[in-house]
Amino acid sequence: MEFRDFTDPDRFVATAFKAMCIIFALALIPNLLLAIFSQLSLLEMLIGVLFFLLLSPAAYLVWRARQDRPERRERRGAERTPVLPVSEDDYE
């Protein structure tokens, strides 16, 4: 989302909607986090923090494993539809 999207009449509505959604989410997230964390004990919060600290390296390792895979080469040539043999009995 760039500022020039606001000046383009074709993209204005979509860009304004996206901007309002971002503002709404940024206003809602602190209240949501406060409501969730006020219900948790200190031990539960520590478990959650440890979970996310372990989740991040695991996600990175999965990402790296997918990056290191060799790319599959596409087949060259046209894709053909199989042609069934023609029987001479069909023409009688």
Helices and strands as residue ranges (DSSP letters): H 4-7, H 12-38, H 42-67, G 88-91
